[in-house]
Amino acid sequence: MALAFLRSLDPVPAAEVPRFLREMSLTATCEGGTLVLRLGTEDLAGQLRSSAVTAMASRVALLPSVRAALLREQRALAARYRTSHGIVAEGRDIGTVVFPDAEVKFFLTATLAVRARRRQMERQAMGQIADLASIKAAIAARDRQDTERAHAPLRVADDAFVVHTDDLTIDEQVQVVLAQVRERQRR
């Protein structure tokens, strides 16, 4: 949705957002176990982590009509593609708003410095300009905006398992998560 707002030729007035969302041709499907997002016929893989999209995502997430549309779509996708093993979803309000009754919830966190460095490396790998100070400031601003928003603020679900990832590789993070899932299954 953020990318569609960015590509809009004119700024979308708040009163026009519901119409804009209805007319937007954003689709989400599951292909080979992976979520594929398309705007029209364009596959959005690789386009959603840019600084512009990230900044816009946080801004449009403040709009109740956007939150409501996302909530409907996320729950519909889960109902459509859920297997006997469940689903895996990520997002800043997945465990508190979208799927508050999820069987297992995780809240992955890292210090601002580590998150900024990771984002810098991610952007450099995509050939983008990646100024560490700017990235750090943008992440801090997004965190502030997301935790202070009135509707669906970013917070840790009461029953979430918190994983501090500063000193963990991706593989180690996966192992921590899998161990917790197995523990919950045993219980």
C-alpha positions in Angstrom: 0.0 0.0 0.0 2.8 2.4 0.8 4.3 1.9 -2.6 1.0 2.6 -4.3 0.7 5.8 -2.3 4.2 6.8 -3.3 3.4 6.1 -7.0 0.2 8.2 -6.9 0.7 11.2 -9.1 -1.1 13.5 -6.6 -1.1 13.3 -2.8 -4.2 11.4 -1.7 -6.3 13.5 0.6 -7.4 11.7 3.8 -11.0 11.8 2.8 -10.1 10.0 -0.5 -8.1 7.2 1.1 -10.9 4.6 1.3 -11.7 5.1 -2.4 -8.0 4.9 -3.3 -7.6 1.6 -1.4 -10.7 0.2 -3.1 -9.4 1.1 -6.6 -5.8 0.0 -5.9 -5.0 -3.3 -7.7 -2.9 -4.8 -4.8 -3.1 -8.5 -4.7 -1.4 -11.0 -2.3 -1.1 -14.7 -3.1 0.8 -17.6 -1.7 3.0 -19.3 -4.3 5.2 -22.2 -3.3 4.8 -21.3 0.4 5.9 -17.7 -0.2 3.7 -14.6 -0.1 3.8 -12.8 -3.4 2.6 -9.2 -3.5 1.6 -7.5 -6.8 0.6 -4.0 -7.7 -1.4 -4.6 -10.9 0.8 -7.3 -12.6 4.1 -6.1 -11.1 5.7 -8.4 -8.6 6.8 -6.2 -5.7 9.6 -8.5 -4.4 12.7 -6.5 -3.7 10.9 -3.1 -3.8 9.4 -2.9 -0.4 12.5 -2.3 1.7 13.6 1.0 0.2 13.9 4.0 2.6 11.0 5.7 0.7 8.6 2.8 1.1 9.6 2.2 4.7 9.0 5.9 5.6 5.7 5.9 3.7 4.5 2.7 5.3 4.8 4.2 8.7 2.9 7.3 7.6 0.0 5.5 5.9 -0.2 3.1 8.9 -1.5 6.0 10.9 -4.6 6.1 8.8 -7.5 4.0 10.3 -8.8 3.1 6.8 -5.4 1.7 5.8 -5.1 -0.3 9.1 -8.6 -1.7 8.6 -7.9 -2.7 5.0 -4.6 -4.3 6.0 -6.3 -6.2 8.9 -9.0 -7.6 6.5 -6.4 -8.6 3.9 -4.0 -10.2 6.4 -6.8 -12.3 8.1 -8.2 -13.3 4.7 -4.8 -14.4 3.5 -4.3 -16.4 6.7 -7.7 -18.1 6.3 -7.0 -18.9 2.6 -3.5 -20.3 3.0 -3.3 -21.7 6.5 -2.1 -25.3 6.5 -2.2 -27.9 9.3 1.1 -26.4 10.4 -0.4 -22.9 10.6 1.1 -19.8 9.1 4.1 -17.5 9.8 3.4 -13.8 9.7 5.5 -10.8 10.7 4.7 -7.2 11.3 4.6 -4.5 14.0 1.1 -5.4 15.2 0.8 -9.1 14.1 0.7 -10.5 17.7 -1.3 -7.8 19.3 -3.9 -6.8 16.7 -3.9 -9.0 13.6 -3.6 -12.4 15.2 -4.0 -11.8 19.0 -5.0 -15.5 19.5 -1.9 -16.9 17.7 -0.6 -20.0 19.4 3.0 -18.8 19.4 4.2 -15.2 19.2 7.6 -13.7 19.0 8.9 -10.2 19.4 12.3 -9.8 17.8 14.3 -6.8 19.0 17.7 -5.3 18.7 19.3 -2.1 19.7 18.9 0.9 17.4 22.6 0.8 16.5 22.4 -2.9 15.4 19.2 -2.4 13.5 20.6 0.6 11.7 23.8 -1.3 10.7 21.7 -4.3 9.5 19.6 -2.0 7.4 22.7 -0.3 6.0 24.2 -3.6 4.9 20.8 -4.6 3.4 20.6 -1.4 1.3 24.3 -1.6 0.3 23.6 -5.2 -0.9 20.8 -3.8 -3.1 23.1 -1.1 -4.5 21.4 1.7 -2.6 23.0 4.6 -0.9 23.2 3.8 2.8 24.2 6.6 5.1 24.3 5.0 8.6 23.3 8.2 10.5 20.3 8.8 8.2 19.2 5.2 8.5 19.5 5.4 12.3 17.5 8.6 12.5 14.8 7.1 10.2 14.5 4.0 12.2 14.2 6.0 15.5 11.5 8.2 14.0 9.5 5.2 12.7 9.7 3.5 16.1 8.5 6.7 17.8 5.7 7.1 15.3 4.6 3.5 15.5 4.7 3.3 19.3 2.8 6.5 19.7 0.1 6.1 17.1 -3.4 5.9 18.5 -4.6 2.9 16.5 -2.7 -0.4 16.8 0.5 0.9 18.3 3.7 -1.1 18.3 4.1 -3.0 21.5 5.1 -6.4 22.8 2.1 -8.8 23.2 1.8 -10.0 26.8 2.2 -13.6 25.7 5.1 -13.0 23.2 8.5 -14.6 23.6 11.0 -11.8 23.3 14.2 -12.6 21.3 17.0 -10.1 21.7 18.9 -10.5 18.4 21.9 -8.1 18.8 24.4 -10.9 19.1 22.6 -13.6 17.1 23.1 -14.5 13.4 19.9 -15.1 11.4 20.5 -18.9 11.7 20.8 -18.5 15.5 17.6 -16.5 15.6 15.8 -19.2 13.6 17.1 -21.8 16.1 15.8 -19.8 19.1 12.4 -19.5 17.5 12.2 -23.1 16.5 13.2 -24.3 19.9 10.4 -22.2 21.4 7.8 -23.5 18.9 8.9 -27.1 19.7 8.6 -26.4 23.4 5.1 -25.0 23.0 4.1 -28.0 20.9 5.4 -30.4 23.6 3.2 -28.6 26.2 
